[in-house]
Amino acid sequence: MGEHERTLVRLGKILEQIARPHGCDEALPVEVQASLWQLGFPCNGLTPREVLIPRLWARKRSLLIGIGHEWRGPGITPPSAA
């Protein structure tokens, strides 16, 4: 698995954690903040999820486009936008 694929997996996991239902005043978990910082998304516990989600999706889309026809993962199709 190349770097692009590993980053896609990390982005998918973070998106799952951020996009899940949450309370209005619920802060981002520390481990999620750390993962976001590692991927180049500076944030803190009060950073709105509504700001982070579109940025994460934009990064994921750009990586998927970059992989394009090179993807040879499971099956024939590229990873889903989950």
GIKA-V543711 format. One record per backbone hydrogen bond with DSSP energy under -0.5 kcal/mol. CO is the residue of the C=O (numbers start at 1). NH is the residue of the N-H. If there is no record, write none. Layout:
# GIKA-V543711
co=CO nh=NH
co=CO nh=NH
This chain:
# GIKA-V543711
co=2 nh=6
co=3 nh=7
co=4 nh=8
co=5 nh=9
co=6 nh=10
co=7 nh=11
co=8 nh=12
co=9 nh=13
co=10 nh=14
co=11 nh=15
co=12 nh=16
co=13 nh=17
co=14 nh=18
co=15 nh=19
co=16 nh=20
co=23 nh=26
co=29 nh=33
co=30 nh=34
co=31 nh=35
co=32 nh=36
co=33 nh=37
co=34 nh=38
co=35 nh=39
co=36 nh=41
co=37 nh=40
co=40 nh=42
co=44 nh=47
co=45 nh=28
co=48 nh=51
co=48 nh=52
co=49 nh=53
co=50 nh=54
co=51 nh=55
co=52 nh=56
co=53 nh=57
co=54 nh=58
co=55 nh=59
co=56 nh=60
co=57 nh=61
co=58 nh=62
co=59 nh=63
co=60 nh=64
co=61 nh=65
co=62 nh=66
co=63 nh=67
co=64 nh=68
co=67 nh=70
co=68 nh=71
co=80 nh=82
